[in-house]
Amino acid sequence: MYASLWRLLPGPLWLRILLAVVLVIVALWALVTFLFPWLNGFFNTYDVTVDE
């Protein structure tokens, strides 16, 4: 799968590496900014089950 994605990236090797790094950074940014906060609404993190 990664080989087919690598072949889809245009340009010489240095440009492919740069594009791959940028795509990974954008994907992580989107996860942290949009997906993880949305998923956090489904988990009740304030309901502690351990008593001290």
C-alpha distance matrix in Angstrom:
0.0 3.8 5.4 5.3 6.4 8.6 10.1 11.0 13.1 16.6 19.1 19.9 18.3 20.5 19.6 15.8 16.6 19.0 16.9 14.1 17.0 18.6 15.7 15.5 19.3 19.5 17.1 19.3 22.4 21.6 21.0 24.3 26.3 25.5 23.6 25.2 28.7 28.2 27.1 30.1 32.4 31.4 32.4 36.1 36.1 39.8 40.7 41.3 42.0 43.4 47.1 48.8
3.8 0.0 3.8 5.4 5.0 6.0 8.6 9.9 11.0 14.5 16.7 17.0 15.0 17.0 16.4 12.6 12.9 15.6 13.8 10.8 13.6 15.6 13.1 12.8 16.6 17.3 15.4 17.3 20.4 20.3 19.9 22.8 24.9 24.7 23.1 24.5 28.1 28.0 27.1 29.8 32.4 31.8 32.6 36.1 35.7 39.5 40.6 41.1 42.0 43.1 46.8 48.2
5.4 3.8 0.0 3.8 5.4 4.9 6.2 8.7 10.2 13.2 15.1 15.2 13.5 16.2 15.8 12.1 13.1 16.1 14.5 12.1 15.4 17.4 15.3 15.5 19.2 19.9 18.5 20.6 23.5 23.4 23.4 26.3 28.2 28.1 26.6 28.2 31.7 31.6 30.8 33.5 36.1 35.5 36.4 39.9 39.5 43.3 44.4 44.9 45.7 46.8 50.5 51.8
5.3 5.4 3.8 0.0 3.8 5.4 5.1 6.4 9.1 12.1 14.7 15.7 14.8 17.5 16.3 12.7 14.5 17.0 14.7 12.8 16.4 17.7 15.2 16.1 19.7 19.7 18.2 20.9 23.6 22.9 23.2 26.4 27.9 27.4 26.0 28.1 31.4 30.9 30.3 33.3 35.6 35.0 36.3 39.9 39.9 43.6 44.7 45.5 46.4 47.8 51.5 53.1
6.4 5.0 5.4 3.8 0.0 3.8 5.4 5.1 6.8 10.4 13.2 14.5 13.6 15.6 14.0 10.4 12.0 14.0 11.3 9.5 13.1 14.1 11.4 12.5 16.1 15.9 14.7 17.5 19.9 19.4 19.9 23.0 24.4 24.1 23.0 25.1 28.3 28.0 27.7 30.6 32.9 32.6 33.9 37.5 37.4 41.0 42.4 43.2 44.4 45.8 49.4 50.9
8.6 6.0 4.9 5.4 3.8 0.0 3.8 5.4 5.5 8.7 10.7 11.3 10.0 12.3 11.2 7.5 9.2 11.8 9.9 8.2 11.8 13.4 11.7 12.8 16.2 16.7 16.0 18.5 20.9 21.0 21.7 24.4 26.0 26.1 25.3 27.1 30.3 30.4 30.1 32.8 35.3 35.2 36.3 39.7 39.3 42.9 44.4 45.1 46.3 47.4 51.0 52.2
10.1 8.6 6.2 5.1 5.4 3.8 0.0 3.8 5.5 7.6 9.8 10.8 10.6 13.5 12.2 9.0 11.7 14.1 12.1 11.3 15.1 16.2 14.6 16.2 19.4 19.5 19.0 21.8 24.0 23.8 24.8 27.6 28.9 28.8 28.1 30.1 33.2 33.1 33.0 35.8 38.1 38.0 39.2 42.8 42.5 46.2 47.6 48.4 49.6 50.9 54.4 55.8
11.0 9.9 8.7 6.4 5.1 5.4 3.8 0.0 3.8 6.3 9.6 11.8 12.2 14.4 12.2 9.3 12.3 13.8 11.0 10.8 14.6 14.9 12.9 15.2 18.1 17.6 17.2 20.4 22.2 21.6 23.0 26.0 26.8 26.5 26.0 28.4 31.3 31.0 31.2 34.1 36.2 36.2 37.8 41.3 41.3 44.8 46.4 47.4 48.8 50.3 53.8 55.3
13.1 11.0 10.2 9.1 6.8 5.5 5.5 3.8 0.0 3.8 6.8 9.1 9.5 11.0 8.5 5.8 9.1 10.2 7.5 8.1 11.7 11.9 10.7 13.2 15.8 15.6 15.9 18.9 20.4 20.4 22.0 24.7 25.4 25.6 25.6 27.8 30.5 30.6 31.0 33.6 35.9 36.3 37.7 41.1 40.7 44.2 46.1 47.0 48.6 49.9 53.3 54.5
16.6 14.5 13.2 12.1 10.4 8.7 7.6 6.3 3.8 0.0 3.8 7.1 8.9 10.4 7.5 6.5 10.3 10.8 8.8 10.6 13.8 13.7 13.2 16.1 18.2 17.9 18.8 21.8 22.8 23.0 25.0 27.4 27.9 28.2 28.5 30.8 33.3 33.5 34.2 36.8 38.9 39.5 41.0 44.3 44.0 47.4 49.3 50.3 52.0 53.3 56.6 57.8
19.1 16.7 15.1 14.7 13.2 10.7 9.8 9.6 6.8 3.8 0.0 3.8 6.7 8.0 5.7 6.3 9.7 10.3 9.6 11.8 14.4 14.6 15.0 17.7 19.4 19.6 21.0 23.5 24.5 25.2 27.2 29.3 29.8 30.6 31.1 33.1 35.6 36.1 36.8 39.1 41.4 42.2 43.4 46.7 46.1 49.4 51.5 52.3 54.1 55.1 58.4 59.4
19.9 17.0 15.2 15.7 14.5 11.3 10.8 11.8 9.1 7.1 3.8 0.0 3.8 5.7 5.5 6.3 8.8 10.1 10.7 12.3 14.5 15.5 16.4 18.5 20.2 21.1 22.4 24.5 25.8 26.9 28.6 30.5 31.4 32.4 32.8 34.4 37.1 37.8 38.3 40.5 43.1 43.8 44.7 47.9 47.0 50.4 52.5 53.0 54.7 55.5 58.8 59.6
18.3 15.0 13.5 14.8 13.6 10.0 10.6 12.2 9.5 8.9 6.7 3.8 0.0 3.8 5.4 5.1 6.2 8.6 9.9 10.5 12.4 14.2 15.2 16.6 18.5 19.9 21.0 22.7 24.3 25.7 27.1 28.8 30.1 31.3 31.4 32.7 35.5 36.5 36.7 38.7 41.5 42.1 42.8 45.9 44.9 48.2 50.3 50.6 52.2 52.8 56.1 56.8
20.5 17.0 16.2 17.5 15.6 12.3 13.5 14.4 11.0 10.4 8.0 5.7 3.8 0.0 3.8 5.5 5.2 6.2 8.7 9.9 10.8 12.4 14.2 15.6 16.7 18.4 20.1 21.4 22.7 24.4 26.0 27.3 28.5 30.1 30.5 31.7 34.3 35.5 35.9 37.7 40.5 41.4 42.0 45.0 43.8 47.0 49.2 49.5 51.3 51.8 55.0 55.5
19.6 16.4 15.8 16.3 14.0 11.2 12.2 12.2 8.5 7.5 5.7 5.5 5.4 3.8 0.0 3.8 5.4 5.0 6.0 8.5 9.9 10.4 12.0 14.2 15.3 16.3 18.1 20.0 20.9 22.3 24.2 25.7 26.5 27.9 28.5 30.0 32.5 33.5 34.2 36.1 38.7 39.7 40.6 43.7 42.7 45.9 48.2 48.8 50.7 51.4 54.6 55.3
15.8 12.6 12.1 12.7 10.4 7.5 9.0 9.3 5.8 6.5 6.3 6.3 5.1 5.5 3.8 0.0 3.8 5.4 5.1 6.0 8.6 9.8 10.3 12.2 14.2 15.2 16.2 18.3 19.8 20.9 22.4 24.3 25.4 26.4 26.6 28.2 30.9 31.7 32.1 34.2 36.9 37.6 38.4 41.6 40.8 44.1 46.2 46.8 48.5 49.3 52.6 53.5
16.6 12.9 13.1 14.5 12.0 9.2 11.7 12.3 9.1 10.3 9.7 8.8 6.2 5.2 5.4 3.8 0.0 3.8 5.5 5.1 6.2 8.6 9.9 10.7 12.4 14.3 15.4 16.7 18.3 20.0 21.3 22.7 24.2 25.6 25.7 26.8 29.6 30.8 31.0 32.8 35.7 36.5 37.0 40.1 38.9 42.2 44.3 44.6 46.4 47.0 50.2 50.9
19.0 15.6 16.1 17.0 14.0 11.8 14.1 13.8 10.2 10.8 10.3 10.1 8.6 6.2 5.0 5.4 3.8 0.0 3.8 5.5 5.2 6.2 8.6 10.0 10.7 12.3 14.3 15.6 16.5 18.4 20.1 21.3 22.3 24.0 24.6 25.8 28.2 29.6 30.2 31.8 34.6 35.7 36.4 39.3 38.1 41.3 43.6 44.1 46.1 46.8 49.9 50.5
16.9 13.8 14.5 14.7 11.3 9.9 12.1 11.0 7.5 8.8 9.6 10.7 9.9 8.7 6.0 5.1 5.5 3.8 0.0 3.8 5.5 5.1 6.0 8.6 9.8 10.4 12.1 14.2 15.1 16.3 18.3 20.0 20.7 21.9 22.5 24.1 26.5 27.5 28.2 30.2 32.7 33.7 34.7 37.8 36.9 40.2 42.5 43.2 45.2 46.2 49.3 50.2
14.1 10.8 12.1 12.8 9.5 8.2 11.3 10.8 8.1 10.6 11.8 12.3 10.5 9.9 8.5 6.0 5.1 5.5 3.8 0.0 3.8 5.5 5.1 6.2 8.6 9.9 10.5 12.4 14.2 15.3 16.6 18.5 19.8 20.9 20.9 22.3 25.1 26.0 26.3 28.3 31.0 31.7 32.5 35.7 34.7 38.1 40.2 40.8 42.5 43.4 46.7 47.6
17.0 13.6 15.4 16.4 13.1 11.8 15.1 14.6 11.7 13.8 14.4 14.5 12.4 10.8 9.9 8.6 6.2 5.2 5.5 3.8 0.0 3.8 5.5 5.2 6.2 8.6 9.9 10.7 12.3 14.3 15.5 16.6 18.1 19.9 20.1 21.0 23.6 25.1 25.4 27.0 29.9 30.9 31.4 34.3 33.1 36.3 38.6 39.0 40.9 41.6 44.7 45.4
18.6 15.6 17.4 17.7 14.1 13.4 16.2 14.9 11.9 13.7 14.6 15.5 14.2 12.4 10.4 9.8 8.6 6.2 5.1 5.5 3.8 0.0 3.8 5.5 5.1 6.1 8.6 10.0 10.4 12.2 14.3 15.4 16.2 17.8 18.7 20.0 22.2 23.5 24.4 26.0 28.7 30.0 30.8 33.7 32.6 35.7 38.2 38.9 41.1 42.0 45.1 45.9
15.7 13.1 15.3 15.2 11.4 11.7 14.6 12.9 10.7 13.2 15.0 16.4 15.2 14.2 12.0 10.3 9.9 8.6 6.0 5.1 5.5 3.8 0.0 3.8 5.5 5.1 6.1 8.6 9.8 10.5 12.3 14.3 15.2 16.1 16.5 18.2 20.7 21.5 22.2 24.2 26.7 27.7 28.8 31.9 31.2 34.5 36.7 37.6 39.6 40.8 44.0 45.1
15.5 12.8 15.5 16.1 12.5 12.8 16.2 15.2 13.2 16.1 17.7 18.5 16.6 15.6 14.2 12.2 10.7 10.0 8.6 6.2 5.2 5.5 3.8 0.0 3.8 5.5 5.1 6.2 8.5 9.9 10.6 12.3 14.1 15.3 15.2 16.2 19.1 20.2 20.4 22.2 25.1 25.9 26.5 29.6 28.6 31.9 34.1 34.7 36.6 37.6 40.9 41.8
19.3 16.6 19.2 19.7 16.1 16.2 19.4 18.1 15.8 18.2 19.4 20.2 18.5 16.7 15.3 14.2 12.4 10.7 9.8 8.6 6.2 5.1 5.5 3.8 0.0 3.8 5.5 5.2 6.1 8.6 9.9 10.6 12.0 14.0 14.6 15.4 17.7 19.4 20.0 21.3 24.2 25.5 26.0 28.8 27.6 30.7 33.2 33.9 36.1 37.0 40.0 40.8
19.5 17.3 19.9 19.7 15.9 16.7 19.5 17.6 15.6 17.9 19.6 21.1 19.9 18.4 16.3 15.2 14.3 12.3 10.4 9.9 8.6 6.1 5.1 5.5 3.8 0.0 3.8 5.5 5.0 6.1 8.6 10.0 10.3 11.7 12.8 14.4 16.3 17.5 18.7 20.4 22.8 24.2 25.3 28.2 27.4 30.5 33.0 34.1 36.4 37.7 40.7 41.7
17.1 15.4 18.5 18.2 14.7 16.0 19.0 17.2 15.9 18.8 21.0 22.4 21.0 20.1 18.1 16.2 15.4 14.3 12.1 10.5 9.9 8.6 6.1 5.1 5.5 3.8 0.0 3.8 5.4 5.2 6.3 8.8 9.9 10.5 10.5 12.1 14.8 15.5 16.1 18.2 20.7 21.7 22.7 25.9 25.3 28.6 30.8 31.9 34.0 35.4 38.6 39.8
19.3 17.3 20.6 20.9 17.5 18.5 21.8 20.4 18.9 21.8 23.5 24.5 22.7 21.4 20.0 18.3 16.7 15.6 14.2 12.4 10.7 10.0 8.6 6.2 5.2 5.5 3.8 0.0 3.8 5.4 5.1 6.2 8.4 10.0 9.9 10.3 13.0 14.6 14.9 16.3 19.2 20.4 20.9 23.8 22.8 26.0 28.3 29.1 31.3 32.4 35.5 36.6
22.4 20.4 23.5 23.6 19.9 20.9 24.0 22.2 20.4 22.8 24.5 25.8 24.3 22.7 20.9 19.8 18.3 16.5 15.1 14.2 12.3 10.4 9.8 8.5 6.1 5.0 5.4 3.8 0.0 3.8 5.5 5.3 5.9 8.3 9.6 10.3 11.9 13.8 15.0 16.1 18.7 20.5 21.2 23.8 22.8 25.7 28.4 29.5 32.0 33.2 36.1 37.1
21.6 20.3 23.4 22.9 19.4 21.0 23.8 21.6 20.4 23.0 25.2 26.9 25.7 24.4 22.3 20.9 20.0 18.4 16.3 15.3 14.3 12.2 10.5 9.9 8.6 6.1 5.2 5.4 3.8 0.0 3.8 5.6 5.2 5.6 6.9 8.9 10.5 11.4 12.9 14.7 16.8 18.4 19.7 22.6 22.3 25.3 27.7 29.2 31.7 33.3 36.2 37.6
21.0 19.9 23.4 23.2 19.9 21.7 24.8 23.0 22.0 25.0 27.2 28.6 27.1 26.0 24.2 22.4 21.3 20.1 18.3 16.6 15.5 14.3 12.3 10.6 9.9 8.6 6.3 5.1 5.5 3.8 0.0 3.8 5.6 5.6 4.8 5.9 8.6 9.7 10.2 11.9 14.5 15.7 16.7 19.7 19.3 22.5 24.7 26.1 28.3 29.9 33.0 34.5
24.3 22.8 26.3 26.4 23.0 24.4 27.6 26.0 24.7 27.4 29.3 30.5 28.8 27.3 25.7 24.3 22.7 21.3 20.0 18.5 16.6 15.4 14.3 12.3 10.6 10.0 8.8 6.2 5.3 5.6 3.8 0.0 3.8 5.9 6.3 5.4 7.2 9.7 10.4 11.0 13.8 15.7 16.1 18.6 17.6 20.5 23.1 24.3 26.9 28.2 31.1 32.2
26.3 24.9 28.2 27.9 24.4 26.0 28.9 26.8 25.4 27.9 29.8 31.4 30.1 28.5 26.5 25.4 24.2 22.3 20.7 19.8 18.1 16.2 15.2 14.1 12.0 10.3 9.9 8.4 5.9 5.2 5.6 3.8 0.0 3.8 6.5 6.8 6.8 9.0 11.1 11.6 13.6 16.1 17.1 19.4 18.8 21.4 24.2 25.8 28.6 30.2 32.9 34.1
25.5 24.7 28.1 27.4 24.1 26.1 28.8 26.5 25.6 28.2 30.6 32.4 31.3 30.1 27.9 26.4 25.6 24.0 21.9 20.9 19.9 17.8 16.1 15.3 14.0 11.7 10.5 10.0 8.3 5.6 5.6 5.9 3.8 0.0 3.8 5.9 5.9 6.3 8.8 10.4 11.7 13.8 15.6 18.2 18.4 21.1 23.6 25.6 28.2 30.2 33.0 34.6
23.6 23.1 26.6 26.0 23.0 25.3 28.1 26.0 25.6 28.5 31.1 32.8 31.4 30.5 28.5 26.6 25.7 24.6 22.5 20.9 20.1 18.7 16.5 15.2 14.6 12.8 10.5 9.9 9.6 6.9 4.8 6.3 6.5 3.8 0.0 3.8 5.6 5.2 6.1 8.6 10.4 11.6 13.3 16.4 16.7 19.9 21.9 23.8 26.1 28.2 31.2 33.0
25.2 24.5 28.2 28.1 25.1 27.1 30.1 28.4 27.8 30.8 33.1 34.4 32.7 31.7 30.0 28.2 26.8 25.8 24.1 22.3 21.0 20.0 18.2 16.2 15.4 14.4 12.1 10.3 10.3 8.9 5.9 5.4 6.8 5.9 3.8 0.0 3.8 5.4 5.1 6.1 9.0 10.3 11.0 13.8 13.6 16.8 18.9 20.5 22.9 24.8 27.8 29.5
28.7 28.1 31.7 31.4 28.3 30.3 33.2 31.3 30.5 33.3 35.6 37.1 35.5 34.3 32.5 30.9 29.6 28.2 26.5 25.1 23.6 22.2 20.7 19.1 17.7 16.3 14.8 13.0 11.9 10.5 8.6 7.2 6.8 5.9 5.6 3.8 0.0 3.8 5.5 5.0 6.9 9.5 10.4 12.7 12.6 15.2 17.8 19.8 22.6 24.6 27.3 28.9
28.2 28.0 31.6 30.9 28.0 30.4 33.1 31.0 30.6 33.5 36.1 37.8 36.5 35.5 33.5 31.7 30.8 29.6 27.5 26.0 25.1 23.5 21.5 20.2 19.4 17.5 15.5 14.6 13.8 11.4 9.7 9.7 9.0 6.3 5.2 5.4 3.8 0.0 3.8 5.4 5.7 7.7 9.9 12.6 13.6 16.3 18.3 20.8 23.3 25.7 28.5 30.6
27.1 27.1 30.8 30.3 27.7 30.1 33.0 31.2 31.0 34.2 36.8 38.3 36.7 35.9 34.2 32.1 31.0 30.2 28.2 26.3 25.4 24.4 22.2 20.4 20.0 18.7 16.1 14.9 15.0 12.9 10.2 10.4 11.1 8.8 6.1 5.1 5.5 3.8 0.0 3.8 5.3 5.6 7.3 10.6 11.6 14.8 16.3 18.5 20.6 23.1 26.1 28.4
30.1 29.8 33.5 33.3 30.6 32.8 35.8 34.1 33.6 36.8 39.1 40.5 38.7 37.7 36.1 34.2 32.8 31.8 30.2 28.3 27.0 26.0 24.2 22.2 21.3 20.4 18.2 16.3 16.1 14.7 11.9 11.0 11.6 10.4 8.6 6.1 5.0 5.4 3.8 0.0 3.8 5.4 5.5 8.0 8.4 11.4 13.4 15.5 18.0 20.4 23.2 25.2
32.4 32.4 36.1 35.6 32.9 35.3 38.1 36.2 35.9 38.9 41.4 43.1 41.5 40.5 38.7 36.9 35.7 34.6 32.7 31.0 29.9 28.7 26.7 25.1 24.2 22.8 20.7 19.2 18.7 16.8 14.5 13.8 13.6 11.7 10.4 9.0 6.9 5.7 5.3 3.8 0.0 3.8 5.6 7.4 9.2 11.4 13.1 16.1 18.6 21.3 23.8 26.2
31.4 31.8 35.5 35.0 32.6 35.2 38.0 36.2 36.3 39.5 42.2 43.8 42.1 41.4 39.7 37.6 36.5 35.7 33.7 31.7 30.9 30.0 27.7 25.9 25.5 24.2 21.7 20.4 20.5 18.4 15.7 15.7 16.1 13.8 11.6 10.3 9.5 7.7 5.6 5.4 3.8 0.0 3.8 6.7 9.3 11.9 12.5 15.4 17.2 20.3 23.1 25.8
32.4 32.6 36.4 36.3 33.9 36.3 39.2 37.8 37.7 41.0 43.4 44.7 42.8 42.0 40.6 38.4 37.0 36.4 34.7 32.5 31.4 30.8 28.8 26.5 26.0 25.3 22.7 20.9 21.2 19.7 16.7 16.1 17.1 15.6 13.3 11.0 10.4 9.9 7.3 5.5 5.6 3.8 0.0 3.8 5.8 8.8 9.4 11.8 13.7 16.6 19.5 22.1
36.1 36.1 39.9 39.9 37.5 39.7 42.8 41.3 41.1 44.3 46.7 47.9 45.9 45.0 43.7 41.6 40.1 39.3 37.8 35.7 34.3 33.7 31.9 29.6 28.8 28.2 25.9 23.8 23.8 22.6 19.7 18.6 19.4 18.2 16.4 13.8 12.7 12.6 10.6 8.0 7.4 6.7 3.8 0.0 3.8 5.5 5.9 8.9 11.2 14.2 16.7 19.3
36.1 35.7 39.5 39.9 37.4 39.3 42.5 41.3 40.7 44.0 46.1 47.0 44.9 43.8 42.7 40.8 38.9 38.1 36.9 34.7 33.1 32.6 31.2 28.6 27.6 27.4 25.3 22.8 22.8 22.3 19.3 17.6 18.8 18.4 16.7 13.6 12.6 13.6 11.6 8.4 9.2 9.3 5.8 3.8 0.0 3.8 5.6 7.3 10.2 12.4 14.9 17.0
39.8 39.5 43.3 43.6 41.0 42.9 46.2 44.8 44.2 47.4 49.4 50.4 48.2 47.0 45.9 44.1 42.2 41.3 40.2 38.1 36.3 35.7 34.5 31.9 30.7 30.5 28.6 26.0 25.7 25.3 22.5 20.5 21.4 21.1 19.9 16.8 15.2 16.3 14.8 11.4 11.4 11.9 8.8 5.5 3.8 0.0 3.8 5.8 9.4 11.5 13.1 15.1
40.7 40.6 44.4 44.7 42.4 44.4 47.6 46.4 46.1 49.3 51.5 52.5 50.3 49.2 48.2 46.2 44.3 43.6 42.5 40.2 38.6 38.2 36.7 34.1 33.2 33.0 30.8 28.3 28.4 27.7 24.7 23.1 24.2 23.6 21.9 18.9 17.8 18.3 16.3 13.4 13.1 12.5 9.4 5.9 5.6 3.8 0.0 3.8 6.5 9.4 11.1 13.9
41.3 41.1 44.9 45.5 43.2 45.1 48.4 47.4 47.0 50.3 52.3 53.0 50.6 49.5 48.8 46.8 44.6 44.1 43.2 40.8 39.0 38.9 37.6 34.7 33.9 34.1 31.9 29.1 29.5 29.2 26.1 24.3 25.8 25.6 23.8 20.5 19.8 20.8 18.5 15.5 16.1 15.4 11.8 8.9 7.3 5.8 3.8 0.0 3.8 5.7 7.8 10.5
42.0 42.0 45.7 46.4 44.4 46.3 49.6 48.8 48.6 52.0 54.1 54.7 52.2 51.3 50.7 48.5 46.4 46.1 45.2 42.5 40.9 41.1 39.6 36.6 36.1 36.4 34.0 31.3 32.0 31.7 28.3 26.9 28.6 28.2 26.1 22.9 22.6 23.3 20.6 18.0 18.6 17.2 13.7 11.2 10.2 9.4 6.5 3.8 0.0 3.8 6.5 9.9
43.4 43.1 46.8 47.8 45.8 47.4 50.9 50.3 49.9 53.3 55.1 55.5 52.8 51.8 51.4 49.3 47.0 46.8 46.2 43.4 41.6 42.0 40.8 37.6 37.0 37.7 35.4 32.4 33.2 33.3 29.9 28.2 30.2 30.2 28.2 24.8 24.6 25.7 23.1 20.4 21.3 20.3 16.6 14.2 12.4 11.5 9.4 5.7 3.8 0.0 3.8 6.6
47.1 46.8 50.5 51.5 49.4 51.0 54.4 53.8 53.3 56.6 58.4 58.8 56.1 55.0 54.6 52.6 50.2 49.9 49.3 46.7 44.7 45.1 44.0 40.9 40.0 40.7 38.6 35.5 36.1 36.2 33.0 31.1 32.9 33.0 31.2 27.8 27.3 28.5 26.1 23.2 23.8 23.1 19.5 16.7 14.9 13.1 11.1 7.8 6.5 3.8 0.0 3.8
48.8 48.2 51.8 53.1 50.9 52.2 55.8 55.3 54.5 57.8 59.4 59.6 56.8 55.5 55.3 53.5 50.9 50.5 50.2 47.6 45.4 45.9 45.1 41.8 40.8 41.7 39.8 36.6 37.1 37.6 34.5 32.2 34.1 34.6 33.0 29.5 28.9 30.6 28.4 25.2 26.2 25.8 22.1 19.3 17.0 15.1 13.9 10.5 9.9 6.6 3.8 0.0
